[in-house]
Amino acid sequence: MIDLHVHTSASDGTFTPRDMVALAAREELRAVAVTDHDTTAGNHAALAAAVEFGIEVIPGVEISADSPYGTLHIVGLFIRPDDGPMEIALSELRTFRDERNRKMIRLLETMGIIVTMEELLKEAGGDLVGRPHFASLLVKKGVVKTFQEAFDVYLKSGGKAFLDKKRLPSDQAIAMIKAAGGLPILAHPFLMRNKDVAGFEANLTTLVEQGLRGLEVFYTDHSRVEEAYFSDVARRCNLLVSGGSDFHGAIKPDVKLGRGFGNLNISDEILENLKEALW
């Protein structure tokens, strides 16, 4: 089995890149892709660990993008982690994220909730702080009882401390991934379809015209019916098929590496087809 959508402590996962690769080896995965949010920082350590543990690591990234029909996520697979233009654009996104985090800290302070950047960085175990790290701290400080409550009350859209982050336009994100040698894949398409069931395929056509190459047909939250539907859509739109668990470690404890909720099974053939598309 393989897993082509995985997060590490370089963004909002709880496993270091090396520990994630070690776990993948223990779970007997053949290959795993590092797709941290708006950063390629975890790729080099994961690639080094791939040699140590004897499995294949595909360098990648997951980019949040804006489109005329809403927010979506695009996974880039087989990218060059040190691609200059990509790193400049991602650095700008991370700078904006840092500014947003500091504003959220001040917003929480007006409510009598003290959270420091030092605490958040420690919680993150790296340089990239996101809302899951705020949620973990709010639970530890007794402000809320559960991770989900932290999001429901404070951190989700409309929450008391919610501030949105900057995103790239979808056409720019797709072009940037392709320029870095990668394949742009629409992540967890069920979210996009749920927003606009009637217009989903028309919206997807626009993304294909922008250069989208693949669709994440196999995903933790996709039912078998949805897998069949998205597989058919991929065939009709001439899109490559991809799949992944969206593993984050302890932040999403029910999602297992390579297995999602336990029944995800992504075949080696998918990886081979993606590689052939690169040549």
N, C-alpha and C positions, 0 to 999 in steps of 0.2 A: 504494500500500500504506500501511498504518498500523501502529502499534505502541502498544498500550495497557497496557504493563507495562514500565517503564523506570526504572532507578536512576541517581542522580547522586552527586557527591561530597558532597551534603548528607546522605547516609547512607553506604552502603558501596560506591557506584560510584566509578570513577576519573576520569570526565569531569565537569567543572563543568557546571552547567545550561546555560550558554551554549554550551560546546563540544559538549555532547550535541545541542542543537538544530541547531548548525552541521553536525554529522555527519549528522543526520537529513535536512537539506536536501541535502547532497552525495549521500546514498543515495536521493534523490528520493522520500522518504516524504511523504505528504500531511499526516499528523497523527501526533503522538506524545503519550503521557500520562506525566507525571512522577509516579511512585508510590514515593517513598522510604519507607524503614521508619520508622514512628512519628514522622514529621516532615513538615511542609509547607514547610520552609525553602527548598527549591529552586524552588518554583513561581513566585515573582515574577520571578526572574532569567530563568527559562525563558520566561515569558510575554513579557517584554521582548524576548528574543532571537527570539521568534516573529515579531514585527513586523519585526525586522532581516533575518531570513532568509526570510520569506515562507511559513512553514508554520504549521499550527494546533497549538497546545499545549493539552492538556486538563489542568487542575489536578487532582492526585490525591494519594493516600497509600496505603501498604500497612500494615495493622495486624495484628500477631500476636495471636491470640485463643485462649482456652481454651474447650473445649466438653466435654460429658460423654463424648465419644468421642475426645478427644485434641486436640492443637494443630492449628490451621489458620491460614491467612492470608487476610485479606479486603482486596481492593483497593477503594478508594473513588474513583470517577471523577466529574468535574464538581463537586467540592466547592468551597466558599468557603474559600480558604486562610487567611483571618483569622478564621474562625469562633471566637468566644470559648470556649464550652464545650469544643469539640474541642481547642483549643490548650492549655487547662488540663489536660485528660486526657493529651494527648501529652507535655506538659511533665513530668508526674508519671512517665510511663513512662521518659522520658529521664533523669530524676534517678535512678531505680532502676537503669537501665542503667549510669550513671556509677559508682554505688556497687558494682555487680557487677564492673565493669572494674577498679576499684581493689583489690577482693578477689582478682581473678585475678592482678593484678600481684604481690600479696603471696604468693599461692600459688606462682607461678613462682619467686619469689625463694627460697622454701624449698627449691627444687630446684636452686638455683645459677644460675638463668636471670634475668638482669637486663633488665627492660623497663620503661621509664619512661612516665608519662602524656604527657610532652612529646614523646617519640618517637612515641607512638601518634597524637597529634593531628596531628603533622607527616605521618605516613603517611596519615591520613584526609583531610587537606586541608580539614578542617572541624571542627565541634564534636561530631559524632556518631561515636563509636568503637564498632566491632563486632568480632566474632571474626575476620573476614577481615583486619583490620588487624593483629591479633595474629599471624595466620599469616604475613603478609608480612614482619613484623619477625623472626619466628623463622627464616624462610628467609634473610633478609639477614644475620642474626647467625651463621648456620652451625649453628644448633641442629638443624635438619632440612634435608633436601635439597629438598623440594618442598612446595608449598602443601597438597596433599592429605595428606602425611605429618604436617604440623602439626595438621591436624584429626584425623587418625586417632589420633595419639598423645596430643595435649594438649587439643584444643578441641571435639571432638564429644561428645555425650552419653556419659558413661562415661569420657571422657578424663581425663588426669592433672590438668588445670587447668580442667576444665569446671565452670561454675556457670550455672544456668538464669537466664533473665530473667523479669521480671514481664509478665504479659499481661492483657488485658481479657477478661471473659466475652464469648462470641460475641454474645449478644443485645445487650449494651451497645455493642460495637463496631459492629454493624449499625445500631442506633438512632442512634448518634453520627454516622455517615456520612450517614444520611438527614436528620438534623436540620441538617447542614451543607449540605444541598441536593444531596447526591451519590447515586450509585447503588452499593450494596454488591454486589460481585462475588466469588464464591469463586475464589481463585487456585489455579493448578495442581492441579486436583481429582484427578489421578492419584495424588498422594501420599496423600490421604485415602482413596481407594478401595483403594490397595495395603495400607493398614493394616487395612481391614475390607471385603473384597470382598462378603461376604454382606450386611453391614448398611449399605453405602454409601448406597443410595437411601433407606432409612429415616432415616438420619442427615441426609441432604440435606433430606428433608421437614421435619425439625425446624428446620433453618436457614431454610427457606422460611417456616415459621410464625413465625419470629423477624423476618422482614422481608427476607431475602435476595432480591435482584432479578435476579442474573445469574450465569452460569457461564463460566469461562475455557475455552472449548471448544478454542481454538487456542493451543498452548503449545509451547515449544521441545522438551520431552521427550515430547510426545504423539505416538504413532504415528498413521498414517492410520486404523487400526482404532479407536484410542482417540478420535480426533476424531469418527468416525462415532458411536461409542457415546455420548459426552458430548453431541453434537448432538441425539441422540434423547432423552436424559435431559432436556436443556433444553426440548425441545418438550413432553415429557410433563408436566414440572413447571411449565410456563408461565414459564420463565426466559429472560431475555435472553441472547444469545450475545456473548461478548467474546473477546479474544485478545491475547497479547503475548509478547515474547521473553524477558522477565526479564533484559534486558541490564544488565551491571554494568561493562563495559569490561575492563580488564586482569585483574581478579579472576576473570572467567570468559572467558578469551580465545577460546574456541571458539564463544561465543554472539554472533552478529552482530546489530546493531541492525536490527530489522524482519525479519530472516531466520532468526533462531535458529541452527541448525546448517547453514543454507544453503537449506533448502527450505520455510521458513515463509512463508505468504502470506496476510495478513489483509486482506480486501477493504474498500473504502470503505463498502460497504453496511452492514457491521456498525456502523460509527460512526453512520451515519444512523439506524439502528434504535434505537441507544442514545439519541440526541438526541430522537427522537420520544417515547421513554418519559419524558423529563423534562417534556414539555409537557402 
